[in-house]
Amino acid sequence: MTDRQAADAVRGRIDWKYPLSLELTDPGFDFSVLCEFKGRLIAGGVEQKLLDILLSKSW
């Protein structure tokens, strides 16, 4: 899924809003925010740590 597709999914799908703790009326975000966030994770070398934390959570 591209960053643009993920941002569109957050805007329009309940199953994406719930794990992100967003209100149903939340307008979501522009895909460029996701691109920038991923870039900062990779630059800081913490992408694996974030994935491990997410996988350890029970939704």
Residue frames as qw, qx, qy, qz and C-alpha x, y, z in Angstrom:
[[0.000, 0.891, 0.455, 0.000, 0.00, 0.00, 0.00],
 [0.397, 0.469, -0.036, 0.788, 1.37, 3.41, -0.90],
 [0.164, -0.198, -0.455, 0.853, 1.50, 6.29, 1.58],
 [0.327, -0.025, -0.192, -0.925, -1.30, 7.99, -0.35],
 [0.603, -0.229, -0.678, -0.353, -3.47, 4.86, -0.17],
 [0.448, -0.261, -0.707, 0.482, -2.82, 4.50, 3.58],
 [0.023, 0.133, 0.243, -0.961, -3.78, 8.13, 4.22],
 [0.482, -0.104, -0.413, -0.766, -6.96, 7.64, 2.16],
 [0.577, -0.250, -0.777, -0.020, -7.79, 4.52, 4.18],
 [0.257, -0.228, -0.584, 0.735, -7.42, 6.42, 7.47],
 [0.231, 0.041, -0.024, -0.972, -9.80, 9.09, 6.19],
 [0.613, -0.003, -0.325, -0.720, -12.51, 6.70, 5.14],
 [0.716, -0.074, -0.688, -0.096, -12.32, 3.42, 7.04],
 [0.648, -0.661, 0.105, -0.364, -13.40, 2.71, 10.59],
 [0.967, -0.172, -0.049, 0.183, -11.05, -0.26, 10.89],
 [0.590, 0.369, -0.176, 0.697, -8.09, 2.09, 10.39],
 [0.176, -0.703, 0.097, -0.682, -9.39, 4.81, 12.71],
 [0.820, -0.533, -0.122, -0.171, -9.94, 2.49, 15.68],
 [0.862, -0.169, -0.145, 0.456, -6.32, 1.32, 16.21],
 [0.386, 0.373, -0.061, 0.841, -5.12, 4.90, 15.71],
 [0.206, -0.533, -0.595, 0.565, -7.56, 6.10, 18.41],
 [0.013, -0.034, -0.249, -0.968, -9.16, 8.59, 16.03],
 [0.442, 0.374, 0.465, -0.670, -12.72, 9.87, 16.24],
 [0.549, 0.415, 0.703, 0.176, -15.00, 8.65, 13.47],
 [0.296, 0.926, 0.232, -0.036, -15.30, 12.22, 12.23],
 [0.427, -0.637, 0.353, 0.535, -11.52, 12.77, 12.16],
 [0.588, 0.749, -0.094, -0.289, -10.54, 14.00, 8.68],
 [0.932, 0.097, 0.113, 0.332, -7.29, 12.01, 8.66],
 [0.321, -0.738, 0.286, 0.520, -4.04, 13.43, 7.35],
 [0.557, 0.740, -0.288, -0.243, -2.21, 14.21, 4.13],
 [0.982, 0.084, -0.052, 0.162, -0.02, 11.39, 2.84],
 [0.429, 0.682, -0.345, 0.481, 3.05, 13.64, 2.96],
 [0.485, -0.668, 0.387, -0.411, 2.91, 13.47, 6.77],
 [0.967, -0.135, 0.213, -0.031, 3.31, 9.70, 6.59],
 [0.761, 0.522, -0.144, 0.356, 6.25, 10.03, 4.16],
 [0.052, 0.764, -0.384, 0.516, 8.00, 12.46, 6.50],
 [0.729, -0.505, 0.338, -0.316, 7.34, 10.28, 9.57],
 [0.986, 0.084, 0.084, 0.117, 8.75, 7.18, 7.88],
 [0.555, 0.660, -0.243, 0.445, 11.81, 9.14, 6.80],
 [0.243, -0.729, 0.425, -0.479, 12.48, 10.28, 10.37],
 [0.908, -0.294, 0.250, -0.162, 12.08, 6.71, 11.67],
 [0.911, 0.305, -0.018, 0.276, 14.58, 5.37, 9.17],
 [0.297, 0.754, -0.298, 0.503, 17.03, 8.25, 9.71],
 [0.426, -0.644, 0.446, -0.452, 16.93, 7.59, 13.45],
 [0.364, 0.258, -0.895, 0.020, 17.27, 3.82, 12.97],
 [0.313, -0.045, 0.717, -0.621, 14.25, 3.07, 15.15],
 [0.633, 0.080, -0.378, -0.671, 11.88, 1.49, 12.63],
 [0.565, -0.023, -0.825, 0.018, 12.42, -2.02, 14.06],
 [0.080, -0.079, -0.686, 0.719, 11.87, -0.80, 17.62],
 [0.463, 0.110, 0.075, -0.876, 8.54, 0.81, 16.62],
 [0.672, 0.060, -0.601, -0.428, 7.45, -2.36, 14.82],
 [0.407, -0.025, -0.854, 0.324, 8.33, -4.48, 17.87],
 [0.146, 0.106, 0.503, -0.845, 6.30, -2.17, 20.14],
 [0.583, 0.119, -0.181, -0.783, 3.30, -2.25, 17.80],
 [0.646, 0.057, -0.731, -0.213, 3.41, -6.03, 17.52],
 [0.256, -0.021, -0.821, 0.510, 3.58, -6.44, 21.30],
 [0.353, 0.035, 0.275, -0.893, 0.32, -4.51, 21.81],
 [0.114, 0.344, 0.930, 0.058, -2.97, -6.33, 21.97],
 [0.238, -0.109, -0.227, -0.938, -5.71, -4.45, 20.17]]
